[in-house]
Amino acid sequence: MSIVGKRYASSQMQHIWSAETKVLKERELWIAVMRAQAKLGLDISTEVIAAYEGVKTKIDLDNIERREAELKHDVKARIEEFNALAGHQRIHLGLTSRDVTENIEGWQIKTSLELTLSSSAQLLEELAKKIESYSDLAIVGRTHNVPAQLTTLGRRFASWSEEFLIALENLETLHTNYRIKGIKGAIGTGSDLKALHNENWLEVERAVADELEIEKTLIAPSQIYPRSLDFQVVASLYQLAAPIASIAINIRLMAGLGLLSEGKASGQVGSSAMPHKNNPRLSERVGGLFVLLKGYLTMVSEISGNQWNEGDVSESVVRRVALADSFYTIDAILRSMKKILSELEVKESAISKELDRELEYLLSSKVLLKAVEKGIGRESAHKLILESATESRSSSSESFFELLAKSKELGLSLSELEALKSNPGEHLGDASKQAQQVLKLVRTQISALKKFGNQSLDEISN
């Protein structure tokens, strides 16, 4: 088990990628092949199949490792272990190692995609609550991390949610269209299986696909399936994580301004030196996990478009690390953000104070429009407004609006300017409406994802 999986992933995701699950699923694949081959006339009795069936759950990883140390071949070690337990040698007829490993990896990927989609639905539930609760809560909108114009907190969450929905659409399409390698033999031509079963050899592949509950198989893979498919999987996970990483960064920024904070468990310590601290540590964790995911994406990109002839094992070490850890990482990212949002504390009084402090500056573009209505050229007005803003931010004892009112060129009275401040909600544009529109899409997506279940994931650690 990797550090990422053991420390951060759910028990459900750990189970999918565990060594025990891999061995069990491989054994079930071999049994499915034997059953299909027996139906096609191969001399494999029901007693032999029953013998394998009876010992498939007797998994001794240490013994398998001892065999591998001697044989220097992982699949051959697992073949010999299963044969020894069953007392027969009837599995793996007409197959190659990659027929076993890559189809099971395909099952792991597709099952992990389903768990990821289920977890995404749970995160969407939390996002929906935030959009609904704060769609009208005016806040200081920032560009370049500098106060810019008015927006709402709900609209900010809606923006991230919309990006997440787009990524989810891509992930659902990947899940729907996902193909496993299939059972094609040593270099993909099915030569050995055809020698055993003539023109019916593809029925063996169909039996395996049915066993793994994966409908689609590749038609003409080589010994391995194209590694660009691994890149597609990890890239889709990376796309899904991107808006979550943005949420985490912005929670950190807003926490630094005292506008919100992550929940704090009883007894939780923020700093060993500064007792008052309550750091956004889970948001920081999401950022770190996102860096890992970016690393795995780079890793699988290196093995894409790099296949020699019908295949080799040069990329095996990369895939053993990158595939499982990519799913451990997205699992941890989704669960971490769900916990963050469920316990998020929004400091509405602090938000209101910041808004009061910055409001005049946030309305500078509205002042510009008013000045142009009075007859001054836009660029001339822009220059005068900039000069007043700069002066009010630095040495002046007068407010921004007071300085603007002194400018005869602008032609705006202090009362006209103050009127702009009287109802900040008038300057939100369609922020609240946009938030509600996205909220509707989020709720629709939550309903659509119910087909993947609502798996109760174990609580993530602080």
C-alpha positions as CSV (number, residue, x, y, z in Angstrom):
1,M,0.0,0.0,0.0
2,S,1.4,3.4,-1.0
3,I,1.7,6.2,1.5
4,V,-0.9,8.2,-0.3
5,G,-3.4,5.3,-0.2
6,K,-2.7,4.3,3.4
7,R,-2.8,7.9,4.8
8,Y,-5.4,9.6,2.7
9,A,-7.7,7.3,0.7
10,S,-11.0,5.8,1.8
11,S,-11.1,2.1,2.7
12,Q,-13.3,1.6,-0.4
13,M,-10.7,2.9,-2.8
14,Q,-8.0,1.0,-0.9
15,H,-10.0,-2.2,-1.3
16,I,-10.3,-1.8,-5.1
17,W,-6.5,-1.4,-5.5
18,S,-5.4,-3.8,-2.8
19,A,-3.1,-6.7,-3.6
20,E,-5.7,-9.2,-2.2
21,T,-8.4,-7.8,-4.5
22,K,-6.1,-8.0,-7.5
23,V,-5.3,-11.6,-6.8
24,L,-9.0,-12.5,-6.2
25,K,-10.1,-10.8,-9.4
26,E,-7.4,-12.5,-11.5
27,R,-8.5,-15.9,-10.1
28,E,-12.1,-15.1,-11.0
29,L,-11.0,-14.2,-14.5
30,W,-9.2,-17.5,-14.9
31,I,-12.2,-19.4,-13.7
32,A,-14.4,-17.4,-16.2
33,V,-12.0,-18.4,-19.0
34,M,-12.1,-22.1,-17.9
35,R,-15.9,-22.1,-17.9
36,A,-16.0,-20.6,-21.4
37,Q,-13.4,-23.0,-22.7
38,A,-15.3,-26.0,-21.2
39,K,-18.4,-24.8,-23.0
40,L,-16.4,-24.6,-26.2
41,G,-15.4,-28.3,-25.9
42,L,-12.1,-28.1,-24.0
43,D,-11.5,-30.9,-21.6
44,I,-12.0,-29.1,-18.3
45,S,-14.4,-30.9,-16.0
46,T,-16.8,-29.2,-13.6
47,E,-14.9,-30.9,-10.8
48,V,-11.7,-29.1,-11.9
49,I,-13.4,-25.8,-12.1
50,A,-15.0,-26.4,-8.7
51,A,-11.6,-27.1,-7.2
52,Y,-10.3,-23.7,-8.4
53,E,-13.5,-22.1,-7.2
54,G,-13.1,-23.6,-3.8
55,V,-9.7,-22.1,-3.1
56,K,-9.9,-18.7,-4.9
57,T,-10.2,-16.8,-1.6
58,K,-7.2,-18.6,0.0
59,I,-4.8,-15.7,-0.7
60,D,-1.3,-15.9,0.8
61,L,0.6,-12.9,-0.4
62,D,3.8,-13.9,1.3
63,N,3.8,-17.3,-0.4
64,I,3.1,-15.6,-3.8
65,E,6.0,-13.2,-3.1
66,R,8.3,-16.2,-2.4
67,R,7.4,-17.8,-5.7
68,E,8.0,-14.5,-7.5
69,A,11.4,-14.1,-6.0
70,E,12.3,-17.5,-7.4
71,L,10.6,-17.2,-10.8
72,K,11.3,-13.5,-11.4
73,H,7.8,-13.3,-12.9
74,D,4.8,-12.0,-11.0
75,V,2.0,-13.6,-13.1
76,K,3.7,-17.0,-13.3
77,A,4.0,-16.9,-9.5
78,R,0.3,-16.3,-9.2
79,I,-0.5,-19.0,-11.7
80,E,1.6,-21.6,-9.8
81,E,0.1,-20.6,-6.5
82,F,-3.4,-21.0,-7.7
83,N,-2.6,-24.3,-9.4
84,A,-1.0,-25.6,-6.2
85,L,-4.0,-24.7,-4.2
86,A,-6.5,-26.3,-6.6
87,G,-4.3,-29.4,-7.4
88,H,-4.7,-28.9,-11.1
89,Q,-2.9,-27.1,-14.0
90,R,-5.8,-26.0,-16.2
91,I,-5.8,-22.2,-16.0
92,H,-4.2,-19.7,-18.4
93,L,-4.6,-21.9,-21.5
94,G,-4.1,-19.7,-24.6
95,L,-3.5,-16.6,-22.5
96,T,-0.7,-14.2,-21.9
97,S,0.1,-12.4,-18.7
98,R,-1.2,-9.1,-20.0
99,D,-4.6,-10.8,-20.7
100,V,-4.9,-11.2,-17.0
101,T,-3.2,-8.1,-15.5
102,E,-4.6,-5.5,-17.9
103,N,-8.2,-6.6,-17.8
104,I,-8.1,-6.6,-14.0
105,E,-6.5,-3.1,-14.1
106,G,-9.3,-2.1,-16.4
107,W,-11.8,-3.4,-13.9
108,Q,-10.0,-1.5,-11.2
109,I,-10.1,1.7,-13.2
110,K,-13.8,1.4,-14.1
111,T,-14.8,0.5,-10.5
112,S,-12.7,3.4,-9.2
113,L,-14.4,5.8,-11.7
114,E,-17.7,4.7,-10.3
115,L,-16.6,5.4,-6.7
116,T,-15.2,8.8,-7.9
117,L,-18.5,9.7,-9.5
118,S,-20.4,8.7,-6.3
119,S,-18.0,10.8,-4.2
120,S,-18.4,13.7,-6.6
121,A,-22.2,13.6,-6.1
122,Q,-21.6,13.9,-2.3
123,L,-19.3,16.9,-2.9
124,L,-22.0,18.5,-5.2
125,E,-24.4,18.3,-2.3
126,E,-22.2,20.5,-0.2
127,L,-21.5,22.9,-3.1
128,A,-25.3,23.2,-3.6
129,K,-25.7,24.2,0.0
130,K,-23.1,26.9,-0.2
131,I,-24.5,28.3,-3.5
132,E,-28.1,28.4,-2.0
133,S,-27.1,29.8,1.3
134,Y,-24.9,32.6,0.0
135,S,-26.2,33.4,-3.5
136,D,-27.2,36.9,-2.3
137,L,-24.3,37.5,0.2
138,A,-22.4,40.4,-1.3
139,I,-18.6,40.2,-1.0
140,V,-15.5,41.9,-2.3
141,G,-14.7,40.4,-5.7
142,R,-11.0,40.3,-6.5
143,T,-8.9,40.2,-9.7
144,H,-5.1,39.8,-9.3
145,N,-6.1,39.3,-5.6
146,V,-6.9,43.0,-5.5
147,P,-10.4,44.4,-4.7
148,A,-12.2,44.8,-8.0
149,Q,-16.0,44.8,-8.0
150,L,-18.9,43.4,-6.1
151,T,-19.9,39.7,-6.3
152,T,-21.6,37.2,-4.0
153,L,-20.1,34.3,-2.1
154,G,-22.7,32.0,-3.6
155,R,-21.8,33.2,-7.1
156,R,-18.1,32.4,-6.3
157,F,-19.1,28.9,-5.4
158,A,-21.2,28.6,-8.5
159,S,-18.3,29.5,-10.7
160,W,-16.2,26.7,-9.2
161,S,-19.2,24.3,-9.4
162,E,-19.8,25.0,-13.0
163,E,-16.2,24.1,-13.8
164,F,-16.6,20.9,-11.7
165,L,-19.8,20.0,-13.7
166,I,-17.9,20.2,-17.0
167,A,-15.2,17.9,-15.6
168,L,-17.9,15.5,-14.3
169,E,-19.5,15.4,-17.8
170,N,-16.1,14.4,-19.2
171,L,-15.6,11.8,-16.5
172,E,-19.1,10.2,-17.1
173,T,-18.3,10.0,-20.8
174,L,-15.0,8.3,-20.0
175,H,-16.8,5.8,-17.7
176,T,-19.5,5.1,-20.3
177,N,-17.0,4.5,-23.2
178,Y,-14.3,2.8,-21.2
179,R,-12.8,-0.3,-22.9
180,I,-10.8,-3.1,-21.5
181,K,-8.0,-4.8,-23.5
182,G,-9.9,-8.1,-23.9
183,I,-8.5,-11.6,-24.1
184,K,-6.3,-11.6,-27.3
185,G,-3.3,-13.7,-26.4
186,A,0.5,-13.1,-26.7
187,I,0.6,-10.3,-29.2
188,G,-3.1,-9.5,-29.6
189,T,-4.0,-11.7,-32.6
190,G,-5.8,-14.4,-30.7
191,S,-3.6,-17.0,-32.4
192,D,-3.3,-19.5,-29.5
193,L,-7.0,-19.2,-28.5
194,K,-8.0,-19.7,-32.1
195,A,-5.9,-22.8,-32.2
196,L,-7.9,-24.1,-29.3
197,H,-11.4,-23.0,-30.2
198,N,-11.4,-22.2,-34.0
199,E,-13.7,-19.3,-34.9
200,N,-15.4,-19.3,-31.5
201,W,-12.4,-18.1,-29.6
202,L,-13.9,-14.6,-29.0
203,E,-16.5,-16.2,-26.8
204,V,-13.7,-16.5,-24.2
205,E,-13.2,-12.8,-24.3
206,R,-17.0,-12.2,-24.0
207,A,-17.1,-14.4,-20.9
208,V,-14.4,-12.3,-19.3
209,A,-16.1,-9.0,-20.2
210,D,-19.3,-10.3,-18.6
211,E,-17.5,-11.4,-15.5
212,L,-15.9,-8.0,-15.1
213,E,-19.2,-6.3,-16.1
214,I,-17.5,-4.2,-18.7
215,E,-19.3,-4.2,-22.1
216,K,-16.6,-2.8,-24.4
217,T,-13.3,-4.4,-25.5
218,L,-10.7,-3.2,-27.9
219,I,-10.7,-4.9,-31.3
220,A,-7.0,-4.9,-32.2
221,P,-4.8,-4.2,-29.2
222,S,-1.3,-5.5,-29.1
223,Q,0.0,-7.4,-26.1
224,I,-0.9,-4.3,-24.1
225,Y,-3.6,-1.7,-24.5
226,P,-2.6,1.8,-25.6
227,R,-1.0,3.8,-22.8
228,S,-2.7,7.0,-24.0
229,L,-5.8,5.5,-22.4
230,D,-4.1,5.7,-19.0
231,F,-3.3,9.3,-19.8
232,Q,-6.9,9.9,-20.6
233,V,-8.0,8.5,-17.3
234,V,-5.5,10.5,-15.2
235,A,-6.1,13.6,-17.2
236,S,-9.8,13.3,-16.5
237,L,-9.1,13.0,-12.8
238,Y,-6.8,16.0,-12.9
239,Q,-9.5,18.0,-14.7
240,L,-12.0,17.0,-11.9
241,A,-9.5,18.1,-9.2
242,A,-8.7,21.5,-10.8
243,P,-11.8,23.4,-9.5
244,I,-11.5,21.7,-6.1
245,A,-7.9,22.9,-5.9
246,S,-9.1,26.4,-6.8
247,I,-11.7,26.3,-4.0
248,A,-8.9,25.2,-1.6
249,I,-6.7,28.1,-2.6
250,N,-9.4,30.6,-2.2
251,I,-10.4,29.3,1.2
252,R,-6.8,29.8,2.2
253,L,-6.8,33.4,0.9
254,M,-10.2,34.2,2.5
255,A,-9.1,32.6,5.8
256,G,-6.1,34.8,5.8
257,L,-8.4,37.8,5.6
258,G,-10.5,36.5,8.4
259,L,-13.5,36.1,6.2
260,L,-14.0,32.4,6.8
261,S,-12.3,29.4,8.5
262,E,-12.3,25.7,8.4
263,G,-14.0,24.0,11.2
264,K,-11.9,23.1,14.3
265,A,-12.3,19.8,16.0
266,S,-12.2,19.6,19.8
267,G,-8.6,19.5,20.9
268,Q,-7.3,20.4,17.5
269,V,-4.1,22.6,17.6
270,G,-3.3,25.1,14.9
271,S,0.3,25.8,15.9
272,S,2.8,24.5,18.4
273,A,4.1,28.1,18.9
274,M,1.0,30.3,18.4
275,P,-2.0,29.0,20.4
276,H,-4.5,31.3,18.7
277,K,-4.0,29.8,15.2
278,N,-6.6,27.9,13.3
279,N,-5.0,27.1,10.0
280,P,-6.8,26.0,6.8
281,R,-4.8,22.8,6.9
282,L,-7.2,20.6,5.0
283,S,-7.3,23.1,2.2
284,E,-3.5,23.1,2.2
285,R,-3.7,19.3,2.0
286,V,-5.9,19.5,-1.1
287,G,-3.3,21.7,-2.7
288,G,-0.5,19.2,-1.9
289,L,-2.6,16.3,-3.2
290,F,-3.3,18.3,-6.4
291,V,0.5,18.6,-6.9
292,L,0.8,14.8,-6.6
293,L,-1.9,14.3,-9.2
294,K,-0.1,16.6,-11.5
295,G,3.0,14.5,-11.0
296,Y,1.1,11.3,-11.9
297,L,-0.3,13.0,-15.0
298,T,3.3,13.8,-16.1
299,M,4.3,10.2,-15.4
300,V,1.6,8.6,-17.6
301,S,2.2,11.2,-20.3
302,E,5.8,9.8,-20.5
303,I,4.6,6.3,-21.3
304,S,2.0,7.5,-23.8
305,G,3.1,7.3,-27.5
306,N,6.2,5.3,-26.5
307,Q,5.2,1.7,-27.4
308,W,7.8,-0.6,-28.9
309,N,6.2,-2.9,-31.5
310,E,3.7,-5.2,-29.7
311,G,4.7,-4.1,-26.2
312,D,7.2,-4.6,-23.4
313,V,7.3,-4.1,-19.6
314,S,9.3,-0.8,-19.5
315,E,6.3,1.1,-18.3
316,S,5.1,-1.4,-15.6
317,V,6.7,0.4,-12.7
318,V,5.2,3.7,-13.7
319,R,1.7,2.3,-14.0
320,R,1.9,0.4,-10.7
321,V,2.5,3.7,-9.0
322,A,0.6,6.2,-11.1
323,L,-2.7,4.4,-11.6
324,A,-3.5,3.4,-8.1
325,D,-2.1,6.6,-6.6
326,S,-4.0,8.8,-9.0
327,F,-7.3,7.3,-7.7
328,Y,-6.1,7.4,-4.1
329,T,-5.4,11.1,-4.6
330,I,-8.7,12.1,-6.3
331,D,-10.5,10.1,-3.6
332,A,-8.7,12.1,-0.9
333,I,-9.2,15.4,-2.7
334,L,-13.0,14.8,-3.0
335,R,-13.4,13.6,0.6
336,S,-11.2,16.4,2.0
337,M,-13.2,19.1,0.2
338,K,-16.5,17.6,1.3
339,K,-15.4,17.8,4.9
340,I,-14.1,21.4,4.5
341,L,-17.3,22.6,3.0
342,S,-19.5,20.8,5.5
343,E,-17.7,22.5,8.4
344,L,-16.9,25.8,6.8
345,E,-17.5,28.8,9.0
346,V,-18.4,32.0,7.0
347,K,-17.7,35.2,9.0
348,E,-20.5,37.4,7.7
349,S,-19.6,40.3,10.0
350,A,-16.0,40.4,8.7
351,I,-17.3,40.2,5.1
352,S,-19.5,43.1,5.8
353,K,-16.7,45.2,7.3
354,E,-14.4,44.5,4.3
355,L,-17.2,45.5,2.0
356,D,-17.8,48.8,3.8
357,R,-14.1,49.5,3.7
358,E,-13.7,48.8,0.0
359,L,-17.1,49.8,-1.4
360,E,-16.2,53.2,-2.9
361,Y,-13.3,51.7,-4.8
362,L,-15.4,48.7,-6.0
363,L,-17.8,51.3,-7.6
364,S,-15.0,53.1,-9.6
365,S,-16.3,51.6,-12.9
366,K,-19.8,52.9,-12.0
367,V,-18.4,56.3,-11.3
368,L,-16.7,56.2,-14.7
369,L,-20.0,55.5,-16.4
370,K,-21.7,58.3,-14.5
371,A,-19.0,60.8,-15.4
372,V,-19.2,59.9,-19.1
373,E,-23.0,60.5,-18.9
374,K,-22.1,64.0,-17.7
375,G,-20.2,64.6,-20.9
376,I,-16.5,64.0,-20.1
377,G,-14.5,61.7,-22.3
378,R,-14.0,58.2,-21.0
379,E,-10.2,58.3,-20.9
380,S,-10.1,61.7,-19.3
381,A,-12.5,60.5,-16.7
382,H,-10.5,57.3,-16.2
383,K,-7.4,59.3,-15.5
384,L,-9.0,61.6,-13.0
385,I,-10.7,58.7,-11.1
386,L,-7.3,56.9,-11.0
387,E,-5.6,59.9,-9.5
388,S,-8.2,60.3,-6.8
389,A,-8.1,56.6,-5.9
390,T,-4.3,56.8,-5.7
391,E,-4.4,59.9,-3.5
392,S,-7.1,58.5,-1.2
393,R,-5.1,55.3,-0.7
394,S,-2.0,57.1,0.3
395,S,-1.7,60.5,2.0
396,S,-5.2,62.1,1.8
397,S,-7.4,62.4,4.9
398,E,-10.4,62.6,2.5
399,S,-12.2,59.6,1.2
400,F,-12.2,58.5,-2.4
401,F,-15.7,59.9,-3.1
402,E,-14.9,63.2,-1.3
403,L,-11.9,63.7,-3.7
404,L,-14.0,62.7,-6.7
405,A,-16.6,65.3,-5.7
406,K,-14.0,68.0,-5.8
407,S,-13.2,67.4,-9.4
408,K,-15.1,69.9,-11.5
409,E,-14.1,68.1,-14.7
410,L,-16.0,64.9,-13.6
411,G,-19.1,66.9,-12.7
412,L,-20.3,64.6,-9.9
413,S,-21.6,65.8,-6.6
414,L,-20.9,64.0,-3.3
415,S,-24.6,63.3,-3.0
416,E,-24.7,61.6,-6.4
417,L,-21.7,59.5,-5.5
418,E,-23.1,58.6,-2.1
419,A,-26.3,57.5,-3.8
420,L,-24.3,54.8,-5.6
421,K,-23.4,53.3,-2.2
422,S,-26.9,53.3,-0.8
423,N,-27.8,49.9,-2.2
424,P,-24.8,47.7,-3.0
425,G,-27.1,45.0,-4.3
426,E,-27.7,47.1,-7.4
427,H,-24.1,46.7,-8.4
428,L,-24.0,42.9,-8.3
429,G,-24.9,42.4,-11.9
430,D,-26.4,39.0,-12.5
431,A,-24.4,37.4,-9.7
432,S,-27.3,36.0,-7.8
433,K,-29.2,34.9,-10.9
434,Q,-26.1,33.1,-12.2
435,A,-25.7,31.4,-8.9
436,Q,-29.3,30.1,-9.0
437,Q,-28.8,28.9,-12.6
438,V,-25.8,26.9,-11.7
439,L,-27.5,25.6,-8.6
440,K,-30.2,24.2,-10.8
441,L,-27.6,22.4,-12.9
442,V,-25.9,21.1,-9.8
443,R,-29.1,19.6,-8.5
444,T,-29.8,18.0,-11.9
445,Q,-26.4,16.4,-11.9
446,I,-26.8,15.1,-8.3
447,S,-29.9,13.3,-9.4
448,A,-28.1,11.9,-12.5
449,L,-25.3,10.5,-10.4
450,K,-27.6,8.5,-8.1
451,K,-27.1,5.6,-10.4
452,F,-23.6,5.2,-9.0
453,G,-25.0,4.9,-5.5
454,N,-24.3,7.0,-2.4
455,Q,-21.5,5.0,-0.8
456,S,-20.9,6.0,2.8
457,L,-17.2,6.8,2.8
458,D,-15.3,6.6,6.0
459,E,-14.6,10.0,7.7
460,I,-11.4,11.7,6.6
461,S,-8.9,12.5,9.3
462,N,-8.0,16.0,10.2
